[in-house]
């Protein structure tokens, strides 16, 4: 099991610990439950499709015209990978 460090308001942590104790569990167990529920609601099926990044075969880096600081640039390039002309 991995350890996770997060920053949370002290008062919120105190209230959450009290509530967890009242429910007969621990705050760690509640956080694990919430993380598991969070992950499961985002995955519609057991298959996860990882999009192919637009990488140049010539240089191994990103294709020309893709801004590495822009999520939109990546998204558009992956959605329209036929519109990207590889370096020859």
N, C-alpha and C positions, 0 to 999 in steps of 0.2 A: 504494500500500500504506500502511496506517495504522500508526502507532507506538502501542504499548501499554505503559504502566508498571504493573508489579505488584510487590508486596512478597513476597519469598520468602526463606526461611532461607539464609544465606550458604553453609553447609555443603552444603545440598541443591543449590544452584546449582553449586558446585564439582564435586560428584559427577556432576551431570547433564551438565556441560560435558565432563568426562573421558569419560563414556560416549558422548556424541555424537561426540566426536573418534574414539573407538575404532570407531564405526560409520561413520566417514567422512562425517559430516554436521555441522551446526551446531545449537546449542541453539535458535536462532530457528526453524530448519526443523522441529525436533521439536515445538516448541510449536505452530507452524502446523498440523502434521499432527494433533496431539491436539485442537486446537480444531475442525478440520474434522470429525474423527471424532465429537466430542462433539455438534456441531450435526446431523450426519447421522443419528445414532441417535435423536434426539428428534423428527425429522420423518418420520412414517410414509409420507407421499406428497408429491408436489410441491405439493399444495393445502394452504394454511394458512388456517384459519378464524379470523378475528378477531372475538371476541364484541362485540356492541353494548353500549355502556355505557348505563345507565339515566339519561338526561338529560331534564330538564324542558323541554318546548317553550316554556313561558311565560317562564322565567327564564334558560334556557340552562345552568343549573347542574345539579348532581345532584338527583335526585328526592328529595322529603322522606322521611325515615326511613332514608336510607343514610348510614352512618358512614364518612367518607372515610379514617379511620385503620384500618379493618377490612377485610382481604382477604375475610373470610367474608361481610361485609355486601355487598360487591360481587358475590361469587360467587353468593350466594343471589338477589340482585336480577337478575343476568343469566340465571340458570337459570329464574327464575319471572317473566319480564318482564310476563306478563299479570296478575300479582298486584299490580303497581305502578300506582296510579291517578295519572295525570298531573294537574298543576295546570291548572284551566280558567279 
